[in-house]
Amino acid sequence: MASLSTLITKPKHGKIMPIPRFFAIGAILLMVTMPLLSCTDKTPANLGISESKLTPCPKSLNCVSSDARDSKHNIPPLQLIMPPSEAFQIARKLVLDLPRTHIVNETTDYLHAECRSALFGFVDDLELHLRPTEGIIAIRSAARLGYSDFGVNRRRVESLRDSLISQGVVR
């Protein structure tokens, strides 16, 4: 019988092979702590529109926004080539099609969705703001935790842009 400090595997050749203790402890710690960490991220209170702009990105590198002026955070807005209200409804549908994404809040010109990561369930906030007089949808995507998101939010926005381009909604 194996001790608690060693996990046992039995390969096809019939010999029992111990897995080193640090692998077992590491796996247990990972399984216990990651769900706890993914539950600690509460919805930021400052999301939404203020003075006709989306919330500014923090200094961390885990956010992109079409309202940001610095190159680390800036991403171009979605330039509409169809009627704004129609374009916003298509954008809404495509946001719902994103994996592990659900809409938290929406109005006729604003949408806030939460996007969860596949592995640990970390939450990112995706916001769209329709600006019909400018012919754009402003967009912001930000991780709630950490300093860097390894480009996940930028890729999400560019993927949404590509989908909207392919449907003739934006250029």
SVG drawing of the C-alpha trace seen along z (x, -y; Angstrom):
<svg xmlns="http://www.w3.org/2000/svg" viewBox="-32 -64 42 71">
<polyline fill="none" stroke="black" stroke-width="0.4" points="0.0,0.0 1.4,-3.4 1.9,-6.2 0.1,-9.5 3.4,-11.1 3.6,-9.1 1.1,-8.6 1.3,-5.2 0.8,-4.5 0.8,-1.1 2.0,-1.0 1.3,1.8 4.5,3.8 3.0,4.4 5.7,2.6 4.5,0.0 6.2,-3.4 6.2,-6.1 5.6,-9.7 7.9,-12.1 6.4,-13.8 6.9,-17.3 4.7,-16.5 1.9,-15.2 2.1,-18.2 2.2,-20.6 -0.8,-19.0 -2.8,-19.1 -1.9,-22.8 -2.8,-23.7 -6.2,-22.0 -6.9,-23.7 -5.7,-27.2 -6.7,-27.9 -10.5,-27.7 -10.1,-29.9 -8.2,-32.5 -10.7,-32.5 -13.5,-33.2 -11.8,-36.3 -12.3,-38.6 -15.4,-40.8 -16.9,-43.0 -15.1,-46.3 -17.3,-49.2 -15.9,-51.6 -17.0,-49.9 -19.3,-51.7 -19.3,-55.0 -18.1,-58.2 -18.0,-61.5 -18.8,-59.6 -15.7,-57.4 -15.1,-53.8 -13.2,-53.4 -9.4,-54.1 -7.1,-51.1 -4.9,-50.7 -1.1,-50.9 -0.9,-47.1 -0.6,-45.5 -3.8,-43.4 -6.1,-45.9 -6.8,-47.3 -9.2,-50.2 -10.1,-52.2 -10.3,-55.2 -6.7,-54.7 -4.1,-57.2 -0.9,-55.3 0.4,-52.6 0.5,-49.8 -3.3,-50.0 -4.7,-51.5 -6.6,-49.5 -8.6,-51.0 -12.4,-51.3 -14.7,-49.3 -15.5,-51.5 -19.1,-50.9 -20.1,-50.5 -23.8,-49.8 -26.5,-51.5 -25.3,-51.8 -28.2,-50.1 -28.1,-47.1 -24.3,-46.9 -24.6,-46.9 -27.1,-44.0 -24.8,-41.9 -21.8,-42.8 -24.0,-41.7 -24.7,-38.3 -21.0,-37.8 -20.0,-38.6 -22.5,-35.9 -20.7,-33.5 -17.4,-34.0 -16.4,-31.0 -17.3,-31.1 -18.8,-34.6 -22.1,-36.0 -23.6,-39.4 -23.8,-41.0 -25.3,-44.4 -26.6,-46.1 -28.5,-49.1 -29.2,-50.4 -25.7,-51.8 -23.6,-49.8 -22.7,-46.2 -20.7,-44.6 -19.8,-40.9 -17.7,-38.6 -15.3,-36.2 -13.8,-33.3 -10.5,-31.7 -10.7,-28.0 -8.2,-26.6 -8.7,-28.5 -11.9,-30.5 -10.2,-33.9 -12.6,-36.7 -12.0,-39.4 -14.5,-42.3 -15.4,-43.1 -17.2,-46.4 -18.7,-47.9 -20.0,-51.4 -22.0,-52.4 -21.2,-56.0 -23.5,-56.5 -22.5,-60.1 -18.9,-59.0 -19.8,-55.9 -17.9,-53.6 -18.3,-51.1 -15.7,-51.9 -14.3,-48.7 -12.4,-47.8 -11.3,-44.4 -9.4,-44.0 -8.4,-41.2 -9.5,-41.6 -6.4,-40.0 -2.7,-40.1 -0.3,-42.5 0.0,-40.9 -2.6,-38.9 -0.1,-37.7 -2.1,-39.5 -5.4,-37.6 -7.5,-40.8 -6.0,-42.2 -6.5,-38.9 -10.1,-38.8 -10.9,-42.3 -9.1,-41.5 -11.0,-38.2 -14.3,-40.1 -13.2,-42.7 -12.3,-40.0 -15.8,-38.4 -17.5,-41.8 -15.4,-42.5 -16.4,-39.1 -20.1,-39.9 -19.7,-43.4 -20.4,-45.3 -17.1,-47.1 -14.0,-47.8"/>
</svg>
